[in-house]
């Protein structure tokens, strides 16, 4: 809202199971949330997607523009999951886990299934994962600064 000048009030929900009914009833006018839960409601025509926050258009919603295409540059936000192990884990174990995760996430049938649920499977090396985490830090530090959030 800070970047766009949109006047809104943050309404915290525990997830899409609460957000979707609130939107469908008109109690909430818009939401920024994980795509997976919304795809069926959007495809049924009960809700309209204005933009996706991924860098590219989402394959199951090809007519929905990215935030950049909708007019907001530098707004790429993706939720992601990372596998982590204790720092003292021997490197051969880390390498084996990484190899197996990349093998599984490259399976075309599994990738297609995940995509249908609003997810994209990626596999990387431990170093690539760490680089991604580090690249995300400045963006989220700025969001915390803008929001005024404080730890109590």
ChimeraX attribute file (.defattr): number of C-alpha atoms within 10 A of each C-alpha:
attribute: neighborCount
match mode: 1-to-1
recipient: residues
	/A:1	11
	/A:2	10
	/A:3	8
	/A:4	8
	/A:5	7
	/A:6	8
	/A:7	7
	/A:8	10
	/A:9	8
	/A:10	8
	/A:11	8
	/A:12	8
	/A:13	11
	/A:14	7
	/A:15	11
	/A:16	17
	/A:17	11
	/A:18	11
	/A:19	20
	/A:20	19
	/A:21	12
	/A:22	16
	/A:23	16
	/A:24	13
	/A:25	9
	/A:26	10
	/A:27	10
	/A:28	15
	/A:29	10
	/A:30	16
	/A:31	14
	/A:32	9
	/A:33	15
	/A:34	17
	/A:35	19
	/A:36	14
	/A:37	15
	/A:38	21
	/A:39	19
	/A:40	15
	/A:41	14
	/A:42	14
	/A:43	13
	/A:44	10
	/A:45	10
	/A:46	11
	/A:47	16
	/A:48	14
	/A:49	18
	/A:50	12
	/A:51	20
	/A:52	25
	/A:53	22
	/A:54	16
	/A:55	16
	/A:56	14
	/A:57	17
	/A:58	20
	/A:59	11
	/A:60	13
	/A:61	15
	/A:62	10
	/A:63	12
	/A:64	17
	/A:65	20
	/A:66	22
	/A:67	21
	/A:68	17
	/A:69	14
	/A:70	12
	/A:71	12
	/A:72	14
	/A:73	10
	/A:74	11
	/A:75	16
	/A:76	15
	/A:77	15
	/A:78	14
	/A:79	10
	/A:80	9
	/A:81	8
	/A:82	12
	/A:83	9
	/A:84	10
	/A:85	11
	/A:86	7
	/A:87	8
	/A:88	6
	/A:89	9
	/A:90	10
	/A:91	10
	/A:92	9
	/A:93	11
	/A:94	16
	/A:95	13
	/A:96	11
	/A:97	17
	/A:98	16
	/A:99	14
	/A:100	12
	/A:101	17
	/A:102	16
	/A:103	11
	/A:104	14
	/A:105	17
	/A:106	14
	/A:107	11
	/A:108	11
	/A:109	10
	/A:110	14
	/A:111	17
	/A:112	14
	/A:113	13
	/A:114	15
	/A:115	16
	/A:116	15
	/A:117	16
	/A:118	19
	/A:119	18
	/A:120	15
	/A:121	19
	/A:122	14
	/A:123	17
	/A:124	15
	/A:125	15
	/A:126	16
	/A:127	9
	/A:128	11
	/A:129	15
	/A:130	12
	/A:131	11
	/A:132	12
	/A:133	12
	/A:134	11
	/A:135	11
	/A:136	11
	/A:137	11
	/A:138	11
	/A:139	15
	/A:140	12
	/A:141	11
	/A:142	11
	/A:143	13
	/A:144	12
	/A:145	11
	/A:146	12
	/A:147	11
	/A:148	8
	/A:149	9
	/A:150	7
	/A:151	3
	/A:152	3
